[in-house]
Structure formats: C-alpha cells, structure tokens
Amino acid sequence: MLERMGRMKSLIGLAVVLIVLGLALHGWETSASSTSGPAARQESSPLVAAPGRVEPISEDVRLGSEISGKLERVLAEEGDRVNRGQLLAELVNDDYRAQVESAEAALAQKEADNRKTIHGARAEERREALAAVTAQQAVLENTQADMDRHQNLFEKGVTSREDADHYIREYKVAQAQYDQAMQHFTFIDEETREEDQAHATADVALARAQLDEARAHFEKTFIRAPIDGIILRRYHRAGESVTNSANSPDPIFAIGNRTALRVRVDVDETDIGKVRLGDRAYVTAEAFGGRKFWGQVVRLGGELGRKNIRTDEPTERVDTKILETLVQLDDGRELPVGLRVDTFVLTSNLQ
C-alpha cells in the first residue's frame, strides 16, 4: 500500500514538472514570435499609410474669363468631352465687335493715304493741275494787256486815275491766282518726300496695332478649352455675370484630363524617409469595398506643408506637417475625381 502511494506521488511530481516545462516553452515561443513575427517585419519594412484624393493627370484646370462680363452662351455641360481650343462659352460682346469694325475701317483709310503718299498723284490729277495753270496764265495775260492799255490812256489823259488803278488791281489778283495754281501743280508733280512717306507708314503701323488690340479684346469674350479633357464641373449658366479678379477667382468650368488618374497623398513627416520614387502603392475607398487600385509613386514634394486632406476623424491631428506625394494609378477609371481614399505605400523592403 505504501509502495503504491509512493509511485503515485512520483507520477504526480513528474506531471507537475512536465506542465511547468510546457508553460515555460510556450512563453519562450510567444516571446520569440513577438520579436520575429509580423510586428518585427513591420518595424523594419513598414507599410506607409496616408490619406489621399483622386485627381486627373492634368490636375483640375479652373477655367474662367480674362475679362468681366455677362455670359451670352454656355455650350458645354458636365461630363462632356472637349478638345483643346473648342469653344465652351461666349460673353456678350457687341461693343467689342464694334471696336474691331471701327479699327478695320481706320486701318483701311490709313493704308489708302499711305499708297497715295508713296505713289503720288494720279496722271489725271497732274493734267488737271496743269490745265488750271494754263487757264490762270491766260487770265493773267489778258489782265496784263488791259492794265497796260488803260495805263497808256491814263497817261494821255483819256481815262481817269481810278480806272487805271482798277485794272492794276485786276492784274494783281490774276497774278496771285496764277502763282497759286503753279504751286499746286508743283506740289502734285514732285516726288514724295521721305519724311512724308515715313509719317504715312507709321500711321498705318499704328492703325494695324490698334486693330490687333481690338481683335485681342474681342477674342477674350470667347472661352475655349485649354486642354483635351472632360468637363468636371460647370459653375455658371447663360445670363450670369462673371468677373476677372486675382483676389476672388470666378471659374466657369473645371476641366481635367482623365486619360490617367493620380492620387495626391499627404505623407506624414514621420514617414517621409520611408517613401521613394517608384514604390508600389494601392488605394482603397469605402465606396468600393475591399478593392485595391494599384499604382506607383511618381513624384515627391520638395517642401513640407500643411495637410490638404482631412479625414473628419475627431482624433485627427491638424497641426502635423506633410509632404505632398503623387501616386499614379495603373487603372482607376472607375474612381471619380475628388474622391478621398486611403493610400498604402509599399516601401522597397516590402516589394
């Protein structure tokens, strides 16, 4: 009996020793797994997570008007595909059109004056001026003959002094008219002076510049697409007024090139040393469940700044600095522009 009880105590002791050894071994394995498992790999090869926002490869192009005015027509709607240079809207521009027409007329007049100055008078004008000289010469000769005759009669006492003086005055008038006709003919018949030609040419250049200015102002009333892309948003309708102000932008459209999409990511300053150009990355969004949209880092910012993207989490810190990073997606056409996403960058050690 005593021998049996001794064997039982030995077995119980052996069991206790085995249990203690098992617990110790389990604790060692747990400790080892805590230092060599996923957490350890995470410390050496982190997966950088950051918030981001989807944008077109061209970024959002806010298209406004270079001049203030009222919209006459709006020719594009949200979702329309547009080509560079395509007319999207037009301002009321009757006054600008009138300025162009006035400048065109002024240029035509100056060009005609310039041609006349360079080429001189026409042959018909020269013949007309010469005929006027010939006619005035005949008048002058007649009045001179009358003056001489009456002067002789006065000397002979046949006529009065007043009568003789009258014909003298007639002769002087005829002489003045002849001189005037001769000067006119000489002016028309002479070659144009260099300074007159230069003045006329300058007048044409000025008129042409004024026309170009009027056309440039008129062209600004037409709002055209600056890039190939899609109308992401339309801010104004026909009949509404738009302003051109550097302090208060007033866009008419937002346009983007969606041939490729990018994500602008706010990488926390504590993680910027882990991200490199070319790192693979993926984004997720609640609206698309667990789907991953893959891409790669294509640009790293050069300066830390404030956060661009807020997560609306009450515990979010807004005083941290971030480095803007761009991730270009391989294929994210389903993602709408402006969607907030969660971005995960795989550092080089994880790839």
Buried (B, 14 or more C-beta within 10 A) or exposed (E): EEEEEEEEEEEEEEEEEEEEEEEEEEEEEEEEEEEEEEEEEEEEBBEBEBBBBBBBBBEBBBBBBEBEBEBBBBEBEEEBEBEEEEEBBBBBBEEBEEBBEEBBEBBEEBBEBBEBBEEBBEEEBBEBBBEBBEEBBEBBEEBBEBBEEBBEBBEEEEBEEEEBBBBEEBBEEBBEBBEEBBEBBEEBEEEBEEEEBEEBBEBBEEBBEBBEEBBEBBEBBBBBBBBBBBBBBBBBEEEEEBEBEEEEEBBBBBBBBBEBBBBBBBBBEEBBEBBEEEBBBBBBBEEBEEEEBBBBBBEBBEEEEEBEBEEEEEEEEEEEBBBBBBBBBEEBEEBEBBBBBBBBBBBEEBE
